[in-house]
Amino acid sequence: MIMTVNVYEQYFEAEATFSGVRRRAALVTLVSDSESGHIRYEANVTFFPHENDEDYAVSYDAIFGKVLYEGKGRRSKKKEQIFMETFRQEIDALSAEAGGKVYWDRPLREARRG
């Protein structure tokens, strides 16, 4: 059985255009997938319209991710801390590659950790 956990997730103001739609926010996540002694960590950014303060409807046409680690093992707080130290740089690189930008100094919600 695969166990997926959002180790970290947070919404931020952002800027991008995909499929002809302006995106004003992004959801960033550090995701852990584990199954039968195998673990994978992935950094993801999803840009979405955020038309008003209540709009958190994440679209699935503007998701970008990068596998940070994959191998034998299980969740490790030590590894997760190391990934969090470079998380913003990873998301910035993914965003720039996609033509978007996350504004880290403009959070829309508090961070959640799993």
CORLINRA-V828703 format. One record per helix or strand. SS is the DSSP state (h for helix, s for strand). FROM is the first residue (numbers start at 0). LEN is the number of residues. If there is no record, write none. Layout:
SS	FROM	LEN
SS	FROM	LEN
This chain:
s	2	16
s	20	15
s	37	11
s	62	10
h	76	22
s	100	7
s	111	2
